[in-house]
């Protein structure tokens, strides 16, 4: 973990302002946010090449900026007591948070091969495919798809956090680890943009009692902060079984150790269309919207 941290603090009379910025990079060969101890996606992908799993961890959040202030408004001491007690002496507090989304990794979690009926001969049964994973390591929960030249987070819109065109399985050579496999933590979740504020007034009675009225605004600008922990379709699998070596539903041979290049999806004869799972890369949850809270507190 490497970081650069900067802090700015200023005070003008009783009012204060503070801003903090952190640039950081968390690198590892496991996610660092899973303590289940089970055989999961943190397992080594290729025991002969441990460096393949080195990348951004799931706690990697490169840029974080936080600012807050406590601003004491004029007490209106030059006016009568009624004005001082109603208009004067308020205080305004706020905190602003701007944080880049944390890194995340997309896995394939297995894949199935389509059956093929060679030459479409009458009464010829389709030849099945025993394909169940991209690589026969005995565990497919940590396998990852190929990537294209399209950025993972480009074109982000609304709750669509990941760009489905960043990933690909066409051209994957089964049983191998191609050079363009998605690296760990190459994508980023939804950023967080939030501002909370408070407007408050204190009344003191005989220096022993205090009455405080406050209005608290949470997410005052009602910015939608999607929860990347609830991304749909975190496993990138096609909607249908796949063909290899140019096979179709009526010709060729099914995927096998000797016919091991993915060339299409079984969404129709000869189809090379590729369809990501429904809702893939979309956030299914959003953090709370704007909230307003009134408080009257008596302290003695």
C-alpha positions, 0 to 999 in steps of 0.5 A: 500500500502506497499513499500520498496524504495532504491536509490543509487547515485554516481558522478565522476566529472561531470558524474553521476549515479543513480539507484532506486529499489522499492518493493511494494504491493498494496492490496484491494478489488477493482481494483483501476484503474477503475473510471467509477462508473458503476456496473462492475467487481469491485462489491462485489462478495459475500456480505456475505464474503467481504474478498473474494475480497481482493487481489492484485489490478491492480496497484500492480507492485511488482518490479521496477528497474530504472537506469540512467547515464550522462557520459561525454566523454573526451574533448581531450583537449590535441589535436588540436582544430579540434579533440576537436570539432569533437571527444572530448566533447561528452556525453552519457546518458541512462535510463534502466527500468526493471518492473514486470508486474502489477496484473490482474484478469480474470473473467468468465462473464457468462456461458451457459448450453447445451441442453440434449436429454434424452436417445436419444429417437426418436422425443424427443426434447432436454431439454434446460438449463437455465444456464447463470451464475456460481452463481445467484447473479444477476450480473456475470461480477465479477465472477471468474473461478477455478484455478489449480496447474499450475501457471498463468504465467508459460510457458510464450512465446511471446505474450502468457501472461497467461497460459490457464491451470491455469484456470478451470471450470470443477468441479465448483459447480454452485451456490456456491463459491468454495475454489479454486476460482481464487483470485483477482490479482493472475496473472501478465501482461507482464513485461517491459524491456526497455533502451533508450540512447542518444549520444550528442555533444554541440558547444558553440559560444561566450558563447551566442549561442549553437548548439546541435547535438544528436542521441536518441535511444528509446528501443535501444535493440528492446525488445518486450514489450507487452501491457497487457491492450490489453489481448485477452479473459480476460473473461474465458468462454468455447467455447461451453455450458457446461454439468453438472452431467456427462450429454452428448448430448444424456443422463442425464439432463441439468444443474439445481439447482439440477444438478449443477456440471460442468463435460464437454463441448458440443464439442461432445457427452460425451466430457470432453475436455475444450477449452479456448476462441481463443486467451485467455491470448494473448496480441494483442498489443505491445509497439513501437519497436526501434526508432532512432531520430536525432536532431540538435538544435540551442539555442540563 
